[in-house]
Amino acid sequence: MSTPVLEAPGRSAKKADGRIGGGLIDPRQMIRSLPDALKKLNPATMWRNPVMFIVEIGAAFTTILAIVDPSWFAWAIVVWLWLTVVFANLAEAVAEGRGKAQAATLRAAKRDTTARRLRSDDHSKWDVVGASELKQGDVVVVEAGETIPGDGDVIDGIASVDESAITGESAPVIRESGGDRSAVTGGTKVLSDKIIIRITQKPGESFVDRMIALVEGANRQKTPNEIALNILLAALTIIFLVATATMQPLAIYSKSVNPGVPDSLALTTDGVSGIVLISLIVCLIPTTIGALLSAIGIAGMDRLVQRNVLAMSGRAVEAAGDVSTLLLDKTGTITLGNRQASEFVPVDGVTERQLAEAAQLSSLADETPEGRSIVVYAKQAYGLRERAPGELAHATWVPFTAQTRMSGVNLDGREVRKGAATAVMKWVRDHGGHPTDEVGHLVDGISASGGTPLVVAEKGRVLGVIHLKDVVKQGMRERFDEMRRMGIRTVMITGDNPLTAKAIADEAGVDDFLAEATPEDKLTLIKQEQQGGRLVAMTGDGTNDAPALAQSDVGVAMNTGTSAAKEAGNMVDLDSNPTKLIEIVAIGKQLLITRGALTTFSIANDVAKYFAIIPAMFAAVYPGLDALNIMRLASPQSAILSAVVFNAIIIVALIPLALRGVRYRPSSASKLLSRNLYLYGLGGVIVPFIGIKLIDLLIHFVPGMS
């Protein structure tokens, strides 16, 4: 079973040029979300958004005024004010609705799963129970073809597990007792063998439960920045309410001191003045960002879900955008994870081909990634073919052990060994050989360059040295350059010695490194960075990473890691790809930039509405204000209705941008600010002028409104 939670489209959203973008919004999705948007009109729901709650109250009041004193103008305003509220709810409903289908699939998988729970008194017997009945500490047995009923740790056995239901990846993974790959997730499927699992989840708190809550948006709490912006919007709303409430008394006073002043839209004896004033409030308060703010936050978490990352809170996504220090493990993150053969260095009197042949022969039975890389390198660099099975029928293989620290083969009187320098040279001496100083120089040279030397010998003599090196992943230097442009400092963490660590750090292009790192060292480094006022992000998968993940502002745990690591982090990468941390930071920055850009646009587009409504309302009372009617709108009624219509339509027009996010390009804070001001600040002024004028031209042809 493969859910649509995290399919390939999410992975393609990372642009080739390093920019974070997003897919287009399906118009049918808006139509499907419309019923949910209407349900949100409930005042008990609306009050959580103060700006739109004021708009809803205004829409209700204008409806009453239109009923008491009906007119085409009054009912047009009523309709568009209600549409403004519905469109605001639609933005949030669409954002939430994108996860409902995903959640439904996950619920079905959980509901239909049963478990074989082992009896505490006799583990050879079990009871069949529903997955939802399992408690923390229960022990279950799962065999090939069965679904794992809950989150837990493998305590016995080893099995191949299909995690596509959770990660979207079709390639199976190995799960075994002990180590950092013992954690299993409920809803995944065992493909081979049998494992015994101890359930670690609490009732209702399984990984699938959290996924359901997260993709539906039910678990999303407002972040500190979002709360602060809500307070600002509420304050602006109150200010405009007070300012608008004083306008009609001022108009009445102006007429009392000058009886010759004609009536204006702000000064009439019917309900028109009330409708106009409410329209003014709606157009002046920051309705655009007020309508889209919640959707922006939900969409930020959704963009992470599309990339197979679960954020346990919106705070974590927002913190990712403010990260200034990135801690990255060397192995598997910066390097490929397994050292590979890169060079054969023979001693005097031995050719490279002779060394390559002996190195390949001694590695044929070595199933480690390093051993396989030696065989492959010998074939690619020197054209040496692998031996046919018949050629090795009489071979005696010497496996690698922690005691001997070498491996090899005895074949047709030949004895070939490959392994750690000290172990192999001791073996040579024990067989009557005398390694020369040249071997020591070769070993020291490879170690100094950050590589790992493996000595190859045949009975009484050393043939040469294999240079194993950490292979830095392609494009890592460019990505770290990108981080620097974002103002982020990168630190590589490794257990290697400082010499090796420095060589790899220089090749990868990281800003700093921490060598011979222990869990305590990681924790100390994070605390030092945080004491300097910096936000820190890191990845980890082992139990020993849990303290550092918990201390980090953004802790990304690998899904293949231990339960302790996943509980400590505030994000889980379902792909278990440590380099994903770099993309997470970019998505976090995109969230902050999107919020800032649309806030700038929202406040800027109010300027155009001032020029539309204020002259229309007061030009009759203060003829000098007619000079501000620079759009030359057809009539006062048309000007006000045009502004209200535009105010509603712009919300719908910006929903795709709020959900998709503003495209992020790594650059300095000053450049991002300049771009925001020019594109969304200036654009927020120009677009409403054009839009309101076009709507005015259309309204001008409506009978009774010209």
SVG drawing of the C-alpha trace seen along z (x, -y; Angstrom):
<svg xmlns="http://www.w3.org/2000/svg" viewBox="-37 -78 100 105">
<polyline fill="none" stroke="black" stroke-width="0.4" points="0.0,0.0 1.3,-3.4 -0.4,-6.5 -0.5,-9.9 1.1,-11.5 4.5,-11.9 4.7,-11.1 7.2,-12.1 5.7,-15.5 6.9,-16.7 10.4,-15.6 10.4,-17.5 9.5,-20.7 13.1,-21.3 14.3,-23.2 17.4,-22.3 18.8,-25.8 18.4,-25.5 15.2,-27.5 12.3,-26.3 9.0,-26.5 5.8,-24.6 3.1,-23.1 0.0,-24.8 -3.3,-24.8 -6.0,-22.6 -9.1,-24.8 -11.3,-21.7 -9.6,-21.7 -11.1,-25.1 -14.5,-23.9 -14.2,-20.8 -13.1,-23.0 -16.0,-25.4 -18.4,-23.6 -15.7,-23.7 -15.2,-27.4 -18.9,-27.9 -18.8,-25.9 -16.1,-28.2 -18.5,-31.2 -19.6,-30.1 -18.7,-33.0 -17.2,-30.5 -14.6,-29.7 -14.2,-33.2 -13.3,-35.0 -9.9,-33.4 -9.1,-35.6 -9.9,-39.1 -9.5,-40.8 -12.0,-38.6 -14.3,-38.4 -14.7,-42.2 -15.5,-41.7 -18.1,-39.1 -19.7,-41.4 -19.7,-44.2 -21.2,-41.9 -24.0,-40.9 -24.7,-44.6 -24.8,-45.6 -27.3,-42.8 -29.6,-44.3 -29.2,-47.8 -29.9,-46.5 -33.1,-44.8 -34.3,-47.9 -33.4,-50.2 -32.8,-48.1 -31.0,-49.3 -28.8,-47.8 -25.8,-49.4 -26.5,-48.2 -27.1,-44.6 -24.0,-44.6 -21.9,-45.6 -23.6,-42.9 -22.8,-40.2 -19.2,-41.2 -18.6,-41.6 -19.9,-38.0 -17.7,-36.8 -14.7,-38.4 -15.3,-36.4 -16.0,-33.2 -12.8,-33.7 -10.8,-34.2 -12.1,-30.9 -11.5,-29.2 -7.8,-29.9 -7.6,-28.0 -10.0,-25.3 -7.9,-24.5 -4.7,-24.4 -6.3,-22.0 -8.1,-20.0 -4.9,-19.0 -4.2,-16.6 -7.7,-15.1 -7.4,-12.5 -3.9,-11.5 -5.3,-11.2 -8.3,-9.0 -5.9,-6.5 -3.8,-6.4 -6.8,-5.9 -8.1,-3.0 -4.7,-1.3 -4.6,-1.7 -8.3,-0.5 -7.8,2.7 -4.6,3.9 -4.5,6.7 -1.6,7.9 -0.4,11.1 0.3,10.1 2.6,12.5 1.4,13.7 3.5,12.5 3.6,15.9 4.3,17.9 6.0,16.2 5.2,19.3 1.5,18.3 -0.3,15.2 -3.7,13.5 -5.0,11.8 -6.0,8.2 -6.8,5.0 -3.8,2.6 -5.7,0.0 -5.8,2.2 -2.0,2.4 -0.4,0.8 3.1,-0.5 5.3,2.5 3.3,5.1 5.3,7.6 4.1,8.7 5.4,11.0 5.2,10.1 6.1,12.4 6.5,12.0 3.4,10.5 2.0,9.0 1.6,5.4 3.5,4.0 0.7,3.0 2.4,0.1 5.5,-1.8 8.2,0.1 11.7,1.5 12.8,4.9 14.0,7.0 14.6,10.2 15.2,11.1 16.0,9.4 13.6,8.7 13.2,6.8 10.5,4.1 8.5,2.2 8.0,-1.3 6.4,-2.7 3.1,-3.3 4.9,-5.9 7.8,-7.1 6.5,-6.6 9.8,-4.7 9.5,-1.3 12.9,0.0 12.7,2.2 14.9,1.6 16.5,3.9 15.3,3.7 17.1,5.8 17.4,6.0 20.0,3.8 21.8,0.8 20.3,-2.3 18.1,-0.4 15.8,1.3 12.9,-1.2 9.8,-0.2 6.7,-2.2 3.1,-1.0 1.5,-0.6 4.7,0.7 4.9,4.3 7.4,7.1 8.5,8.7 10.7,11.5 11.6,13.4 10.2,12.8 10.7,10.1 9.5,9.7 8.7,6.1 8.1,4.3 5.5,1.6 6.8,-1.8 3.9,-4.1 1.3,-5.4 -2.4,-5.0 -3.3,-7.5 0.2,-8.7 1.6,-6.5 3.5,-7.8 0.5,-7.3 -1.7,-9.2 0.7,-12.1 0.9,-12.0 -2.9,-12.1 -3.1,-15.1 -0.3,-16.9 -1.5,-16.4 -5.0,-17.5 -3.7,-20.6 -5.5,-19.7 -2.3,-19.7 -1.0,-23.1 -0.5,-25.7 0.2,-29.3 3.9,-30.2 5.3,-33.1 5.9,-35.2 2.4,-34.4 0.9,-35.3 2.9,-38.6 1.6,-39.4 -2.0,-38.6 -1.6,-41.1 -0.3,-43.7 -3.2,-43.1 -5.7,-43.3 -4.1,-46.6 -4.3,-48.1 -8.0,-46.9 -8.8,-48.7 -7.1,-51.9 -9.0,-51.9 -12.3,-51.2 -11.7,-54.2 -10.7,-56.4 -13.7,-55.4 -16.1,-55.8 -15.1,-59.5 -15.6,-60.3 -19.4,-60.6 -19.5,-62.9 -16.9,-65.1 -19.0,-65.2 -22.1,-66.1 -20.1,-68.8 -18.9,-70.2 -22.4,-70.5 -23.7,-72.1 -21.1,-74.9 -21.7,-75.3 -25.4,-74.4 -24.7,-74.9 -22.5,-71.8 -24.4,-69.1 -24.9,-65.6 -22.1,-63.0 -22.0,-59.2 -20.7,-59.7 -23.6,-62.0 -27.1,-60.7 -30.3,-60.1 -30.7,-56.5 -28.6,-53.4 -26.2,-54.2 -23.8,-56.0 -23.5,-53.0 -22.9,-50.7 -20.2,-53.0 -18.5,-53.3 -18.4,-49.5 -17.0,-49.2 -14.3,-51.7 -13.4,-49.7 -13.2,-46.5 -11.0,-48.1 -8.7,-49.8 -8.0,-47.0 -5.4,-44.4 -7.9,-41.9 -5.6,-40.4 -3.0,-39.1 -5.6,-38.5 -7.3,-36.1 -4.2,-34.3 -2.1,-34.2 -3.4,-30.8 -3.2,-29.3 0.5,-30.3 1.4,-28.5 -0.5,-25.3 1.0,-25.3 4.5,-25.7 4.1,-22.4 2.5,-20.9 5.5,-21.7 7.6,-19.7 5.2,-16.8 5.5,-16.8 9.2,-16.4 8.7,-13.5 9.4,-15.5 7.0,-15.6 7.3,-18.7 5.8,-18.2 4.9,-21.9 4.7,-25.0 7.2,-26.5 9.8,-24.1 9.2,-25.1 9.4,-28.8 12.6,-28.1 14.1,-26.4 13.8,-29.7 15.8,-31.6 18.5,-29.0 22.0,-30.5 24.1,-27.4 23.8,-24.0 25.4,-20.9 25.9,-18.0 27.3,-14.6 30.1,-13.7 29.2,-10.1 26.2,-9.8 25.5,-13.6 28.6,-15.2 30.3,-12.0 28.7,-8.9 28.9,-7.0 31.4,-4.3 35.0,-4.9 36.0,-3.8 39.2,-2.8 40.7,-5.7 44.3,-4.6 46.8,-1.7 50.2,-2.8 52.9,-0.1 56.3,0.2 59.5,0.2 59.8,3.3 56.0,3.9 53.8,2.6 50.4,1.0 48.8,3.9 50.4,6.5 49.2,4.6 45.7,4.2 45.5,8.0 46.5,8.9 44.2,6.3 41.3,7.6 42.0,11.2 42.1,10.5 38.8,8.6 36.7,11.0 35.2,12.5 35.0,9.1 31.3,8.1 31.9,4.8 31.3,1.7 35.0,0.9 35.9,4.4 33.5,4.2 34.9,0.8 38.4,2.3 37.1,5.0 35.3,2.4 38.2,0.0 40.6,2.7 38.3,3.6 37.6,0.1 41.2,-1.3 43.1,1.8 40.7,3.9 40.9,6.8 38.0,9.1 36.5,10.9 37.4,14.6 35.0,17.2 33.6,19.5 35.7,22.4 38.9,20.6 38.3,20.1 37.1,23.6 40.2,24.5 40.5,21.0 40.6,20.7 39.1,17.4 40.4,15.6 37.5,13.4 38.0,10.1 37.8,10.1 38.2,7.4 41.1,9.4 43.2,9.9 42.0,6.6 42.7,8.1 41.3,10.5 42.6,12.4 42.8,15.7 45.1,18.7 45.0,20.0 47.4,22.3 50.2,21.8 49.7,18.0 48.8,16.3 47.5,12.7 46.4,10.4 44.9,7.0 44.1,4.9 45.2,2.4 48.9,1.4 50.1,2.6 48.3,5.9 49.5,6.7 53.1,5.7 53.1,7.9 51.8,10.8 54.7,10.2 57.3,10.2 55.8,13.4 56.3,15.0 60.0,13.9 59.5,10.7 61.0,7.3 58.7,4.3 60.8,1.3 60.5,-2.3 58.9,-3.1 55.7,-1.4 55.5,-3.6 56.0,-6.7 53.2,-5.6 50.8,-4.9 51.6,-8.2 51.1,-10.2 47.7,-8.7 46.6,-9.3 47.8,-12.9 45.7,-13.5 42.6,-12.4 42.4,-8.9 42.5,-5.4 45.5,-3.2 45.1,0.6 48.3,2.5 48.4,5.5 51.0,8.2 51.8,11.6 53.5,13.9 56.9,12.5 56.7,9.1 54.5,6.0 53.2,5.2 51.8,1.7 49.0,-0.4 45.4,-0.9 44.1,-4.5 40.6,-4.5 39.0,-7.9 35.7,-9.4 33.9,-10.5 32.3,-13.9 28.9,-13.9 28.6,-15.6 27.5,-19.2 28.1,-19.6 30.5,-22.5 27.9,-24.4 25.3,-23.7 27.5,-25.0 28.2,-28.1 24.5,-28.5 24.2,-28.2 26.8,-31.0 24.7,-33.2 21.8,-32.6 23.9,-33.7 24.2,-30.2 27.4,-28.8 27.9,-25.1 29.8,-22.8 30.8,-19.2 30.7,-16.7 32.8,-13.6 34.5,-11.0 37.6,-11.1 40.9,-12.5 41.4,-16.3 43.8,-15.7 41.3,-13.6 38.4,-15.9 40.2,-19.0 41.0,-17.3 37.3,-16.4 36.1,-19.8 38.4,-21.6 37.2,-19.4 33.5,-19.8 33.7,-23.5 32.2,-23.6 32.9,-26.6 34.1,-24.6 34.4,-21.1 34.2,-19.2 36.6,-16.2 36.5,-13.1 33.1,-14.3 31.3,-12.6 27.5,-13.1 28.7,-15.5 30.8,-17.5 27.8,-17.9 25.6,-19.1 28.3,-21.5 28.7,-23.0 24.9,-23.5 24.7,-25.3 27.6,-27.5 26.0,-28.5 22.7,-29.2 24.3,-31.3 25.6,-33.5 22.0,-34.2 22.1,-31.8 19.4,-29.1 20.9,-25.7 19.7,-22.8 21.1,-19.3 20.3,-15.8 20.7,-12.5 19.5,-8.9 21.0,-7.2 20.1,-7.2 23.4,-9.0 22.0,-11.9 18.9,-12.3 20.3,-14.9 21.6,-17.1 18.4,-16.7 16.3,-17.8 18.6,-20.8 18.6,-22.0 16.1,-24.5 15.5,-22.3 16.2,-18.6 15.7,-16.4 15.5,-12.7 15.9,-10.0 13.0,-7.7 15.4,-4.7 16.8,-5.8 15.9,-4.8 12.6,-5.7 14.6,-7.9 16.0,-10.0 12.5,-10.4 11.0,-11.4 13.8,-13.9 13.6,-15.7 10.9,-18.1 11.0,-16.9 11.2,-13.4 12.7,-12.8 10.8,-9.8 13.4,-9.3 16.2,-9.3 18.3,-11.5 20.6,-13.7 21.2,-16.2 17.4,-17.0 18.3,-19.4 19.6,-21.9 16.3,-21.8 14.3,-22.1 16.1,-25.4 15.3,-26.7 11.6,-25.8 11.5,-27.5 13.0,-30.7 10.4,-30.4 7.6,-30.4 9.0,-33.5 9.5,-35.3 6.0,-34.4 4.5,-35.8 6.6,-39.0 5.9,-39.4 2.1,-39.1 2.0,-41.3 3.9,-44.0 1.5,-43.5 -1.6,-43.7 -0.6,-46.9 0.6,-48.5 -2.6,-47.7 -4.6,-49.6 -3.0,-52.8 -4.9,-52.5 -8.1,-51.9 -7.6,-55.1 -7.5,-57.0 -10.7,-55.2 -12.9,-55.6 -11.9,-58.7 -12.5,-61.1 -15.8,-59.3 -17.0,-59.7 -16.0,-63.3 -15.6,-65.1 -19.1,-66.7 -18.2,-67.9 -14.7,-68.9 -14.4,-69.6 -10.6,-69.8 -10.5,-66.1 -11.6,-65.5 -8.0,-66.1 -7.1,-62.8 -9.5,-61.0 -6.5,-60.3 -8.1,-57.2 -11.0,-59.3 -13.6,-56.8 -17.0,-57.1 -19.1,-57.9 -18.9,-57.7 -21.0,-54.5 -18.9,-52.9 -15.6,-53.8 -16.7,-52.2 -18.1,-49.1 -15.0,-48.7 -12.7,-48.8 -14.9,-46.2 -15.0,-43.9 -11.2,-44.2 -10.7,-43.6 -12.5,-40.2 -11.1,-39.1 -7.4,-39.7 -7.8,-37.2 -8.8,-34.5 -6.0,-35.5 -3.4,-35.2 -4.5,-31.8 -2.3,-29.9 0.7,-32.1 0.0,-31.6 -0.2,-27.8 2.7,-27.5 4.9,-30.0 7.0,-32.9 9.9,-31.5 13.0,-31.6 16.4,-32.4 19.4,-32.3 20.7,-35.8 21.5,-38.3 18.8,-39.7 19.2,-43.2 18.6,-41.9 15.6,-39.9 14.2,-43.1 14.8,-45.2 13.1,-42.5 10.1,-42.4 9.7,-46.2 10.0,-46.5 8.0,-43.5 5.4,-43.2 5.4,-46.8 5.4,-48.7 3.3,-45.9 0.9,-46.1 0.3,-49.8 0.1,-49.5 -2.0,-46.3 -5.0,-47.7 -5.0,-51.0 -5.3,-48.9 -7.8,-46.4 -10.1,-49.0 -10.1,-51.1 -11.0,-48.0 -13.8,-47.1 -15.1,-50.7 -15.3,-50.6 -17.4,-47.4 -19.7,-48.8 -20.1,-52.0 -22.1,-50.1 -24.5,-48.6 -27.8,-50.5 -28.3,-52.6 -24.7,-52.6 -23.2,-55.1"/>
</svg>
